[in-house]
Amino acid sequence: MNTSMRVNMNMNPNRNPNTRRRVLSVLLALSASTALAVPGAAAAPEPSGATAPASPISWGACPKGDPPYPDPSPKAQCATVEVPVDWSKPKGPKTGIFVARYRATDPARRIGVLMSNPGGPGVPGADDALYADDPVGGYSPAMLRRFDVIGFDPRGIGRSQGARCDETILGSIPARPHDAAEFERLRTLNGRLAASCLKRTGPLAAHMDGESVARDMDAIRAALGERRISFLGHSYGTFLGERYARLFPGNLRALALDSAMDPDRPDAERYLTDSSVTLDNTLKRLADWCVKDAACALKGQDLTAVTDRLFARADAGTLREPGPNGPTRTTVDADRLSDFLTDRLRVWAPESAAQQLAALQTGKGEVQWSGGSDDLATRLVLCRDYDFRIRDYAQYRAIRERVAKAAPHVRHSSQALDFVLGCQGWTMPPKPRPAQAEGGLPPVLVVNATHDLATPLVGARRMAHAFPEASLFTMDVVGHWLYRRGSSEAAMRVIDTYLTSRKG
């Protein structure tokens, strides 16, 4: 049975909550706790049908933080767990998974292990345990009392024998192909980039998919001597949680999914449409705010109509970057305007967004342009987990046109389009979704914002429906990643309550 809860609240999250956690840790490093680690509960027996028992983890000191990040909590412990590079060949070559632990501070009331992943894809995840007691980005004292927090850097990421590729190729790849020749060049160079990853990293580059990481998670569980784990996934970490639930349902005590991916593996068009429609609706939300708030720089104007006129000027080649004294000579095309809107609307900062739209309209003022990003780890993971392949340029143009009709005021979400284009020509093909293993699942909690460009609400609803029993908690906000202190503490309390009160 799927239920739904809703809380209305405004928020202004940063783009990368994991980075935010570490940056805020810098400011508060001196307040970190210096208590000693506390022994945990005895290991539970191994359940039948699970990953073969691993050697017990040999815990030791954690590496110091890389400046400007602070050193980890003195309570954190670190280790490496060896797993097969290719899980279909369990006796083949191994790779090391960097794991960190923050032990429960009240062993008498310890529930068990809480494993987590911050998403990305392609983002290190050990920080959740390394900085578990951070007063801003960490867990609440109540959670720290009840759980051993376990974080890990996924295979090929961070301290887990990071993958390497020829990054010099990135600068030659067309960001937005405008004709068939550029589209084919994009595919060719993406394929060359994938080949460089295999050459420089080895077979591991072809095995960084979500299913392999979920199997690594169960190897960590076995090495910990735990019968079951609780799991908290954020963003792309929710995809890993869903994969773990498919492969090892009987090994889950609780499953909380914050800002959920679509588990149905949408194709390029649906993925791009869902994100772009969310962006379009967020622009309408900004327009509604502008009608009501005197702080809006476009007060008295129809903000969506303003944006439509900006796109018309961009199409005509007459839209220019604004300057302090008037328009500059640098043109702004429609793709760049969509990039700008995606960057400005991914978080709720209405006054700034309206002010910069006004600057674009008048030609006078300042605009913060998105620099974009080329994250190779994202390609290595995403292009194996999702099938974004597009047949040719004609199909690509047709998809772009249909998406623009569905989201007419923004044209497209540039973040989603970056992901889709990054997978064209990728030579390591998508991996099939694993079959659902036998075993009972606990009730699942899914949490999502109503206006989340990275993980649109429609995908979170599909995630909730993917489980026999799930609750969907939504917040009427703009942003991504709700498990945070500050304006979205309501979601944090819901997740913490679910994780601590779940029986079994």
C-alpha positions as CSV (number, residue, x, y, z in Angstrom):
1,M,0.0,0.0,0.0
2,N,1.4,3.4,-1.0
3,T,0.5,6.4,1.2
4,S,1.4,10.1,0.8
5,M,2.3,12.8,3.2
6,R,2.9,16.5,2.4
7,V,4.6,19.3,4.2
8,N,4.7,22.9,2.9
9,M,8.0,24.7,3.4
10,N,10.5,26.8,1.5
11,M,14.1,25.9,1.2
12,N,17.3,27.0,-0.5
13,P,19.6,23.9,-0.7
14,N,23.1,24.0,-2.2
15,R,23.8,22.1,-5.4
16,N,26.0,19.4,-3.8
17,P,24.9,18.6,-0.2
18,N,27.9,16.3,0.3
19,T,30.3,19.1,-0.6
20,R,28.3,21.4,1.6
21,R,28.7,19.0,4.5
22,R,32.5,19.1,4.2
23,V,32.8,22.8,3.6
24,L,30.7,23.5,6.7
25,S,32.8,21.1,8.5
26,V,35.8,23.3,7.8
27,L,34.1,26.2,9.6
28,L,33.2,24.0,12.6
29,A,36.2,21.7,12.8
30,L,37.2,22.9,16.2
31,S,33.9,21.8,17.6
32,A,34.3,18.1,16.6
33,S,34.0,15.6,19.4
34,T,37.1,13.9,20.7
35,A,35.5,11.0,22.6
36,L,36.8,7.5,22.1
37,A,35.1,4.8,20.0
38,V,32.6,2.5,21.9
39,P,32.5,-1.3,21.3
40,G,29.5,-2.4,19.3
41,A,27.1,-5.3,19.7
42,A,28.1,-8.9,18.9
43,A,27.8,-10.0,15.2
44,A,24.6,-11.6,14.1
45,P,24.5,-15.0,12.3
46,E,24.8,-14.9,8.5
47,P,21.4,-15.3,6.7
48,S,21.0,-18.0,4.1
49,G,21.3,-17.1,0.5
50,A,23.4,-14.0,1.2
51,T,26.8,-13.0,0.0
52,A,29.5,-15.5,1.0
53,P,31.0,-14.6,4.4
54,A,33.9,-12.2,4.0
55,S,37.0,-11.9,6.2
56,P,36.2,-9.6,9.2
57,I,37.1,-6.0,8.6
58,S,40.4,-4.9,10.1
59,W,39.7,-1.3,11.3
60,G,42.3,1.3,11.7
61,A,42.9,5.1,11.7
62,C,41.4,7.2,9.0
63,P,43.4,9.3,6.6
64,K,43.6,13.0,7.3
65,G,41.4,15.4,5.4
66,D,42.6,17.0,2.2
67,P,42.8,20.8,2.7
68,P,40.6,22.8,3.1
69,Y,38.6,20.0,4.5
70,P,39.1,19.2,8.2
71,D,40.3,15.9,9.6
72,P,37.6,13.3,10.1
73,S,36.0,12.8,13.5
74,P,38.5,11.1,15.9
75,K,35.7,8.5,16.5
76,A,35.8,7.4,12.8
77,Q,37.5,4.2,11.8
78,C,38.5,3.2,8.3
79,A,39.3,0.0,6.4
80,T,39.3,-1.6,2.9
81,V,37.1,-4.4,1.8
82,E,38.3,-6.5,-1.1
83,V,35.6,-7.5,-3.7
84,P,35.6,-9.0,-7.2
85,V,36.0,-6.6,-10.0
86,D,33.5,-8.7,-11.9
87,W,30.9,-10.2,-9.6
88,S,30.1,-12.9,-12.3
89,K,33.7,-14.1,-11.6
90,P,33.9,-14.1,-7.8
91,K,37.4,-15.7,-7.8
92,G,38.8,-13.3,-10.4
93,P,40.7,-10.1,-9.8
94,K,39.8,-8.0,-6.8
95,T,39.4,-4.3,-6.1
96,G,39.4,-2.4,-2.8
97,I,36.4,-0.6,-1.4
98,F,37.2,2.2,1.1
99,V,34.9,1.9,4.1
100,A,34.5,4.2,7.1
101,R,32.6,3.6,10.4
102,Y,31.3,5.8,13.2
103,R,30.2,3.4,16.0
104,A,27.0,3.9,17.9
105,T,27.6,6.0,21.0
106,D,25.1,4.1,23.1
107,P,25.9,0.4,22.6
108,A,23.2,-0.8,25.0
109,R,20.5,0.8,22.7
110,R,22.3,0.1,19.4
111,I,19.9,-0.9,16.6
112,G,22.5,-2.0,14.1
113,V,24.2,-0.7,11.0
114,L,23.0,2.3,8.9
115,M,24.8,2.2,5.6
116,S,24.4,5.3,3.3
117,N,25.3,6.7,-0.1
118,P,25.2,10.3,-1.1
119,G,24.5,9.8,-4.8
120,G,26.3,11.6,-7.6
121,P,26.6,9.3,-9.5
122,G,30.3,9.0,-9.0
123,V,30.6,10.8,-5.7
124,P,32.7,9.4,-2.7
125,G,30.4,8.4,0.2
126,A,32.7,7.6,3.1
127,D,32.2,11.2,4.4
128,D,28.9,10.2,5.9
129,A,30.8,8.2,8.5
130,L,34.0,10.3,8.6
131,Y,32.0,13.4,9.6
132,A,29.0,11.7,11.1
133,D,29.1,13.9,14.2
134,D,29.6,17.2,12.3
135,P,27.3,19.7,14.0
136,V,25.9,21.1,10.7
137,G,26.2,18.3,8.1
138,G,26.2,15.2,10.3
139,Y,23.5,13.1,12.0
140,S,21.5,14.0,15.0
141,P,22.8,12.8,18.4
142,A,19.8,10.4,18.6
143,M,20.8,8.7,15.4
144,L,24.4,8.5,16.4
145,R,23.4,6.8,19.7
146,R,21.5,4.1,17.9
147,F,23.4,3.2,14.7
148,D,26.9,2.3,13.5
149,V,27.1,4.7,10.6
150,I,28.8,3.1,7.6
151,G,29.9,5.1,4.6
152,F,31.9,3.9,1.6
153,D,33.5,5.2,-1.6
154,P,31.9,3.2,-4.4
155,R,34.2,1.2,-6.6
156,G,36.4,3.3,-8.9
157,I,35.5,6.4,-6.9
158,G,37.5,8.5,-4.5
159,R,39.7,6.3,-2.2
160,S,38.4,3.1,-3.8
161,Q,41.0,2.9,-6.4
162,G,39.7,5.8,-8.5
163,A,39.1,5.3,-12.2
164,R,41.3,7.2,-14.7
165,C,40.5,8.4,-18.2
166,D,42.1,10.7,-20.8
167,E,40.5,14.0,-19.7
168,T,42.1,15.9,-22.6
169,I,39.4,14.5,-24.9
170,L,36.6,16.4,-23.0
171,G,37.4,19.8,-24.4
172,S,36.9,18.6,-28.0
173,I,33.4,17.0,-27.4
174,P,30.6,19.2,-28.8
175,A,28.4,20.4,-25.8
176,R,25.3,20.8,-27.9
177,P,25.5,19.2,-31.4
178,H,23.8,21.4,-34.0
179,D,23.9,19.1,-37.0
180,A,24.4,15.5,-38.0
181,A,28.2,15.9,-38.3
182,E,28.6,17.3,-34.8
183,F,26.3,14.6,-33.4
184,E,28.5,11.9,-34.9
185,R,31.6,13.7,-33.6
186,L,30.1,13.7,-30.2
187,R,29.5,9.9,-30.4
188,T,33.0,9.2,-31.7
189,L,34.7,11.2,-29.0
190,N,32.6,9.8,-26.3
191,G,33.6,6.3,-27.5
192,R,37.2,7.3,-27.6
193,L,36.8,8.6,-24.0
194,A,35.3,5.3,-22.9
195,A,38.2,3.4,-24.5
196,S,40.7,5.6,-22.6
197,C,39.0,4.8,-19.3
198,L,39.3,1.0,-20.1
199,K,42.9,1.5,-21.1
200,R,44.0,3.5,-18.0
201,T,41.7,1.9,-15.4
202,G,41.5,-1.6,-16.6
203,P,38.4,-3.9,-16.4
204,L,37.0,-2.0,-13.4
205,A,35.9,0.8,-15.7
206,A,33.3,-1.6,-17.2
207,H,32.0,-2.7,-13.8
208,M,31.1,0.6,-12.0
209,D,27.3,0.0,-12.4
210,G,24.7,0.1,-9.7
211,E,24.3,-3.6,-9.5
212,S,28.0,-4.2,-8.9
213,V,28.0,-1.5,-6.1
214,A,24.9,-3.1,-4.5
215,R,26.8,-6.4,-4.4
216,D,29.7,-4.6,-2.9
217,M,27.4,-3.2,-0.2
218,D,26.4,-6.8,0.7
219,A,30.0,-7.8,0.9
220,I,30.5,-5.0,3.4
221,R,27.5,-6.2,5.3
222,A,29.0,-9.7,5.4
223,A,32.4,-8.4,6.5
224,L,30.8,-6.5,9.3
225,G,29.1,-9.7,10.5
226,E,25.7,-8.1,10.3
227,R,22.6,-10.1,9.4
228,R,20.7,-7.1,8.1
229,I,21.4,-3.4,7.4
230,S,19.4,-0.2,7.3
231,F,20.1,1.9,4.3
232,L,19.7,5.6,3.6
233,G,20.3,6.7,0.0
234,H,20.3,10.2,-1.3
235,S,19.8,11.1,-5.0
236,Y,21.6,8.5,-7.0
237,G,22.1,6.6,-3.8
238,T,18.3,5.8,-4.0
239,F,19.1,3.8,-7.2
240,L,21.6,1.8,-5.3
241,G,19.0,1.2,-2.5
242,E,16.6,-0.1,-5.1
243,R,19.2,-2.4,-6.6
244,Y,20.1,-3.7,-3.2
245,A,16.4,-4.4,-2.5
246,R,16.1,-6.3,-5.7
247,L,19.2,-8.4,-5.0
248,F,19.1,-8.9,-1.2
249,P,15.6,-8.1,0.1
250,G,16.0,-10.3,3.1
251,N,19.1,-8.4,4.2
252,L,17.3,-5.1,4.7
253,R,15.9,-4.0,8.0
254,A,14.8,-0.5,6.7
255,L,15.2,1.4,3.4
256,A,14.9,5.2,3.3
257,L,15.2,6.9,-0.1
258,D,15.7,10.7,-0.2
259,S,15.3,12.5,-3.5
260,A,14.5,9.3,-5.5
261,M,15.6,8.3,-8.9
262,D,13.1,6.7,-11.4
263,P,13.7,2.9,-10.9
264,D,12.1,2.1,-14.3
265,R,15.2,3.3,-16.2
266,P,13.5,5.8,-18.4
267,D,14.9,6.3,-21.9
268,A,16.5,9.6,-23.1
269,E,13.2,11.3,-24.0
270,R,11.3,10.5,-20.8
271,Y,14.3,11.3,-18.6
272,L,14.8,14.7,-20.3
273,T,11.0,15.4,-20.4
274,D,10.5,14.7,-16.7
275,S,13.3,17.0,-15.6
276,S,12.4,19.7,-18.2
277,V,8.7,19.8,-17.2
278,T,9.8,20.2,-13.5
279,L,12.0,23.1,-14.5
280,D,9.1,24.7,-16.5
281,N,6.8,24.3,-13.5
282,T,9.5,25.9,-11.2
283,L,9.7,28.9,-13.6
284,K,5.9,29.2,-13.2
285,R,6.3,29.1,-9.4
286,L,8.8,31.9,-9.7
287,A,6.3,33.9,-11.8
288,D,3.6,33.4,-9.1
289,W,6.1,34.7,-6.5
290,C,6.8,37.7,-8.7
291,V,3.1,38.6,-8.8
292,K,2.9,38.7,-5.0
293,D,6.3,39.9,-3.8
294,A,7.4,43.5,-4.1
295,A,11.1,42.4,-4.1
296,C,10.7,41.0,-7.6
297,A,12.7,42.9,-10.2
298,L,10.1,42.1,-12.8
299,K,7.1,43.1,-10.6
300,G,4.1,43.9,-12.8
301,Q,5.3,41.8,-15.7
302,D,4.4,38.3,-16.8
303,L,7.7,36.5,-16.0
304,T,7.0,33.5,-18.3
305,A,6.2,35.9,-21.1
306,V,9.5,37.7,-20.4
307,T,11.3,34.4,-20.7
308,D,9.5,33.6,-23.9
309,R,10.7,36.9,-25.4
310,L,14.2,36.2,-24.3
311,F,14.1,32.9,-26.2
312,A,12.7,34.6,-29.3
313,R,15.7,37.0,-29.2
314,A,18.1,34.2,-28.6
315,D,16.7,32.3,-31.7
316,A,17.0,35.5,-33.7
317,G,20.6,36.1,-32.6
318,T,19.9,39.4,-30.9
319,L,20.1,38.5,-27.3
320,R,23.3,39.7,-25.7
321,E,25.1,39.3,-22.4
322,P,24.2,42.2,-20.1
323,G,27.0,44.5,-18.9
324,P,27.2,47.3,-16.3
325,N,26.5,50.0,-18.9
326,G,24.3,48.0,-21.4
327,P,24.4,45.0,-23.6
328,T,27.8,43.5,-24.5
329,R,28.8,42.1,-27.9
330,T,28.6,38.5,-26.7
331,T,25.5,36.7,-28.0
332,V,23.4,34.3,-25.9
333,D,21.9,31.4,-27.8
334,A,18.8,29.4,-26.8
335,D,20.9,26.5,-25.4
336,R,22.9,28.9,-23.2
337,L,19.6,30.5,-22.0
338,S,18.3,27.1,-21.0
339,D,21.6,26.4,-19.2
340,F,21.1,29.7,-17.3
341,L,17.5,28.9,-16.3
342,T,18.5,25.4,-15.1
343,D,21.3,26.7,-12.9
344,R,19.2,29.6,-11.5
345,L,16.1,27.5,-10.8
346,R,17.6,24.4,-9.3
347,V,17.5,26.1,-5.9
348,W,14.9,28.6,-4.6
349,A,16.5,32.0,-4.7
350,P,13.7,34.0,-6.3
351,E,15.0,37.6,-5.8
352,S,18.3,36.7,-7.5
353,A,16.7,34.8,-10.3
354,A,14.3,37.6,-11.1
355,Q,17.0,40.2,-10.9
356,Q,19.2,38.3,-13.4
357,L,16.2,37.7,-15.8
358,A,15.6,41.5,-15.7
359,A,19.3,42.1,-16.5
360,L,18.9,39.8,-19.6
361,Q,15.8,41.7,-20.6
362,T,17.3,45.2,-20.4
363,G,20.9,44.3,-21.2
364,K,22.1,46.1,-18.1
365,G,23.3,44.3,-15.0
366,E,25.0,41.1,-14.0
367,V,24.3,37.5,-14.7
368,Q,25.9,34.4,-13.2
369,W,26.5,31.9,-16.0
370,S,26.9,28.2,-15.3
371,G,30.3,26.8,-16.3
372,G,28.9,23.3,-16.8
373,S,30.8,20.2,-15.7
374,D,32.4,17.1,-17.3
375,D,32.4,14.4,-14.6
376,L,33.9,11.2,-16.0
377,A,32.8,9.2,-13.0
378,T,29.2,10.1,-13.9
379,R,29.6,8.7,-17.3
380,L,31.2,5.5,-16.1
381,V,28.2,4.9,-13.8
382,L,25.2,6.4,-15.5
383,C,25.8,5.1,-19.0
384,R,25.9,1.5,-17.6
385,D,22.8,2.0,-15.4
386,Y,20.5,3.9,-17.8
387,D,19.9,3.4,-21.5
388,F,20.0,6.9,-23.0
389,R,21.1,5.8,-26.5
390,I,19.7,7.8,-29.4
391,R,19.8,6.4,-32.9
392,D,21.0,9.4,-34.8
393,Y,20.8,13.2,-35.1
394,A,17.3,13.1,-36.6
395,Q,15.9,11.3,-33.6
396,Y,17.9,13.6,-31.3
397,R,16.3,16.7,-33.0
398,A,12.8,15.1,-32.8
399,I,13.3,14.5,-29.1
400,R,14.5,18.0,-28.5
401,E,11.4,19.4,-30.3
402,R,9.0,17.3,-28.3
403,V,10.6,18.2,-25.0
404,A,10.5,21.9,-25.9
405,K,6.8,21.6,-26.5
406,A,6.3,19.9,-23.1
407,A,8.4,22.6,-21.4
408,P,7.9,25.7,-23.6
409,H,9.1,28.4,-21.2
410,V,12.5,26.7,-20.6
411,R,13.0,24.4,-23.6
412,H,15.0,21.8,-21.6
413,S,16.9,21.0,-18.4
414,S,20.5,21.4,-19.2
415,Q,21.6,19.0,-16.4
416,A,19.5,16.2,-17.9
417,L,20.6,16.9,-21.4
418,D,24.3,16.8,-20.3
419,F,23.7,13.3,-18.9
420,V,21.9,12.1,-22.0
421,L,24.5,13.5,-24.4
422,G,27.4,12.1,-22.3
423,C,26.2,8.6,-22.9
424,Q,25.9,8.9,-26.7
425,G,28.5,6.6,-28.3
426,W,29.6,5.2,-24.9
427,T,31.1,1.8,-25.8
428,M,30.3,0.1,-22.5
429,P,26.6,-0.7,-23.0
430,P,23.8,-0.4,-20.4
431,K,23.5,-3.3,-18.0
432,P,20.1,-5.0,-17.7
433,R,18.0,-4.6,-14.6
434,P,18.5,-7.5,-12.3
435,A,15.7,-9.9,-11.5
436,Q,13.9,-9.5,-8.2
437,A,15.2,-12.1,-5.7
438,E,12.9,-13.9,-3.3
439,G,12.5,-12.6,0.2
440,G,10.4,-10.2,2.1
441,L,11.0,-6.4,2.1
442,P,10.4,-4.0,4.9
443,P,8.1,-1.1,4.4
444,V,10.0,1.5,2.4
445,L,10.1,5.3,2.9
446,V,10.6,7.6,-0.1
447,V,11.1,11.4,0.4
448,N,11.1,14.0,-2.4
449,A,10.6,17.7,-3.1
450,T,7.8,18.7,-5.4
451,H,10.2,20.8,-7.6
452,D,13.3,18.7,-7.9
453,L,15.1,19.0,-11.2
454,A,17.6,16.2,-10.5
455,T,15.1,13.7,-9.2
456,P,11.6,14.8,-10.4
457,L,8.6,13.9,-8.3
458,V,7.1,11.7,-11.0
459,G,10.2,9.4,-10.7
460,A,9.9,9.4,-6.9
461,R,6.3,8.2,-7.3
462,R,7.4,5.4,-9.5
463,M,10.0,4.5,-7.0
464,A,7.4,4.3,-4.2
465,H,5.1,2.1,-6.5
466,A,8.1,-0.2,-7.2
467,F,7.8,-1.7,-3.7
468,P,5.0,-3.8,-2.2
469,E,4.7,-1.4,0.7
470,A,6.0,2.1,0.7
471,S,5.2,5.6,1.9
472,L,5.9,8.8,-0.1
473,F,6.6,11.9,1.9
474,T,6.7,15.1,-0.1
475,M,7.6,18.7,0.7
476,D,6.3,21.6,-1.4
477,V,9.7,23.1,-2.1
478,V,12.3,23.8,-4.8
479,G,15.5,21.9,-4.4
480,H,17.2,18.5,-4.1
481,W,18.3,16.3,-1.1
482,L,15.9,16.9,1.8
483,Y,17.9,15.2,4.6
484,R,19.6,18.3,5.9
485,R,19.5,20.6,8.9
486,G,17.9,23.9,8.4
487,S,14.7,24.6,6.4
488,S,14.0,20.9,5.6
489,E,14.4,19.5,9.0
490,A,10.8,18.1,8.7
491,A,12.0,15.5,6.2
492,M,15.1,14.8,8.4
493,R,12.8,14.1,11.4
494,V,10.5,11.8,9.3
495,I,13.5,9.8,8.0
496,D,15.1,9.6,11.5
497,T,11.8,8.5,13.0
498,Y,11.3,5.8,10.4
499,L,14.9,4.4,10.8
500,T,14.8,4.3,14.6
501,S,11.3,3.0,15.1
502,R,11.3,0.3,12.4
503,K,11.1,-3.1,14.1
504,G,13.0,-6.2,12.9
